[in-house]
Amino acid sequence: MNENPKVFSVRQNYAIADTAVPVAVAAKMAGADLKALAPVLLKEGKVTPVTDSANTADLYGLAAEAVPAGKEAVIFLSGAFFADALALEAGVTAADLELPLRRLGIFLRPLDRAPWPALPADDLTENDVPGTDDNPEEEGTDHA
């Protein structure tokens, strides 16, 4: 008998929101402990977490993983990421960093919005799917 209960969730367990935006990375020395997906500043060749959303002049990217100070950190320099996946310090919001990150080529997406529109399942009929009607010459046409 398994005494450890399993927890299942439909919550997405990843941060990259869209593969259409290329992801570029770089390696820099961590000047402080970094959390995974923390927005970082670059000063004097070292990256540190953003602690004040008003100070974005040296904004560099997002930490790809948690790294202790003094170790080399992989930094995302571009890409599309879910905003709620970011590891933000107290007082810093994703909304405050959205435009400064966009200037770097990092785009934030809300978790509840896919990059493409979804069709409600009720609106689909077999006539909406090409090749499912009896007349192959009229594929994809509406017979209603």
Secondary structure as a PSIPRED ss2 file (coil, helix, strand):
# PSIPRED VFORMAT (PSIPRED V4.0)

   1 M C   1.000  0.000  0.000
   2 N C   1.000  0.000  0.000
   3 E C   1.000  0.000  0.000
   4 N C   1.000  0.000  0.000
   5 P C   1.000  0.000  0.000
   6 K C   1.000  0.000  0.000
   7 V C   1.000  0.000  0.000
   8 F C   1.000  0.000  0.000
   9 S C   1.000  0.000  0.000
  10 V C   1.000  0.000  0.000
  11 R C   1.000  0.000  0.000
  12 Q C   1.000  0.000  0.000
  13 N C   1.000  0.000  0.000
  14 Y C   1.000  0.000  0.000
  15 A C   1.000  0.000  0.000
  16 I E   0.000  0.000  1.000
  17 A E   0.000  0.000  1.000
  18 D E   0.000  0.000  1.000
  19 T C   1.000  0.000  0.000
  20 A C   1.000  0.000  0.000
  21 V C   1.000  0.000  0.000
  22 P C   1.000  0.000  0.000
  23 V C   1.000  0.000  0.000
  24 A C   1.000  0.000  0.000
  25 V E   0.000  0.000  1.000
  26 A E   0.000  0.000  1.000
  27 A E   0.000  0.000  1.000
  28 K E   0.000  0.000  1.000
  29 M E   0.000  0.000  1.000
  30 A E   0.000  0.000  1.000
  31 G C   1.000  0.000  0.000
  32 A C   1.000  0.000  0.000
  33 D C   1.000  0.000  0.000
  34 L E   0.000  0.000  1.000
  35 K C   1.000  0.000  0.000
  36 A C   1.000  0.000  0.000
  37 L C   1.000  0.000  0.000
  38 A C   1.000  0.000  0.000
  39 P E   0.000  0.000  1.000
  40 V E   0.000  0.000  1.000
  41 L E   0.000  0.000  1.000
  42 L E   0.000  0.000  1.000
  43 K E   0.000  0.000  1.000
  44 E C   1.000  0.000  0.000
  45 G C   1.000  0.000  0.000
  46 K E   0.000  0.000  1.000
  47 V E   0.000  0.000  1.000
  48 T E   0.000  0.000  1.000
  49 P E   0.000  0.000  1.000
  50 V C   1.000  0.000  0.000
  51 T C   1.000  0.000  0.000
  52 D C   1.000  0.000  0.000
  53 S C   1.000  0.000  0.000
  54 A C   1.000  0.000  0.000
  55 N C   1.000  0.000  0.000
  56 T C   1.000  0.000  0.000
  57 A C   1.000  0.000  0.000
  58 D C   1.000  0.000  0.000
  59 L E   0.000  0.000  1.000
  60 Y E   0.000  0.000  1.000
  61 G E   0.000  0.000  1.000
  62 L E   0.000  0.000  1.000
  63 A E   0.000  0.000  1.000
  64 A C   1.000  0.000  0.000
  65 E C   1.000  0.000  0.000
  66 A C   1.000  0.000  0.000
  67 V E   0.000  0.000  1.000
  68 P C   1.000  0.000  0.000
  69 A C   1.000  0.000  0.000
  70 G C   1.000  0.000  0.000
  71 K C   1.000  0.000  0.000
  72 E E   0.000  0.000  1.000
  73 A E   0.000  0.000  1.000
  74 V E   0.000  0.000  1.000
  75 I E   0.000  0.000  1.000
  76 F E   0.000  0.000  1.000
  77 L C   1.000  0.000  0.000
  78 S C   1.000  0.000  0.000
  79 G E   0.000  0.000  1.000
  80 A E   0.000  0.000  1.000
  81 F E   0.000  0.000  1.000
  82 F E   0.000  0.000  1.000
  83 A H   0.000  1.000  0.000
  84 D H   0.000  1.000  0.000
  85 A H   0.000  1.000  0.000
  86 L C   1.000  0.000  0.000
  87 A C   1.000  0.000  0.000
  88 L C   1.000  0.000  0.000
  89 E C   1.000  0.000  0.000
  90 A C   1.000  0.000  0.000
  91 G C   1.000  0.000  0.000
  92 V C   1.000  0.000  0.000
  93 T C   1.000  0.000  0.000
  94 A H   0.000  1.000  0.000
  95 A H   0.000  1.000  0.000
  96 D H   0.000  1.000  0.000
  97 L H   0.000  1.000  0.000
  98 E H   0.000  1.000  0.000
  99 L H   0.000  1.000  0.000
 100 P H   0.000  1.000  0.000
 101 L H   0.000  1.000  0.000
 102 R H   0.000  1.000  0.000
 103 R H   0.000  1.000  0.000
 104 L H   0.000  1.000  0.000
 105 G C   1.000  0.000  0.000
 106 I E   0.000  0.000  1.000
 107 F E   0.000  0.000  1.000
 108 L E   0.000  0.000  1.000
 109 R E   0.000  0.000  1.000
 110 P C   1.000  0.000  0.000
 111 L C   1.000  0.000  0.000
 112 D C   1.000  0.000  0.000
 113 R C   1.000  0.000  0.000
 114 A C   1.000  0.000  0.000
 115 P C   1.000  0.000  0.000
 116 W C   1.000  0.000  0.000
 117 P C   1.000  0.000  0.000
 118 A C   1.000  0.000  0.000
 119 L C   1.000  0.000  0.000
 120 P C   1.000  0.000  0.000
 121 A H   0.000  1.000  0.000
 122 D H   0.000  1.000  0.000
 123 D H   0.000  1.000  0.000
 124 L C   1.000  0.000  0.000
 125 T C   1.000  0.000  0.000
 126 E H   0.000  1.000  0.000
 127 N H   0.000  1.000  0.000
 128 D H   0.000  1.000  0.000
 129 V C   1.000  0.000  0.000
 130 P C   1.000  0.000  0.000
 131 G C   1.000  0.000  0.000
 132 T C   1.000  0.000  0.000
 133 D C   1.000  0.000  0.000
 134 D C   1.000  0.000  0.000
 135 N C   1.000  0.000  0.000
 136 P H   0.000  1.000  0.000
 137 E H   0.000  1.000  0.000
 138 E H   0.000  1.000  0.000
 139 E C   1.000  0.000  0.000
 140 G C   1.000  0.000  0.000
 141 T C   1.000  0.000  0.000
 142 D C   1.000  0.000  0.000
 143 H C   1.000  0.000  0.000
 144 A C   1.000  0.000  0.000
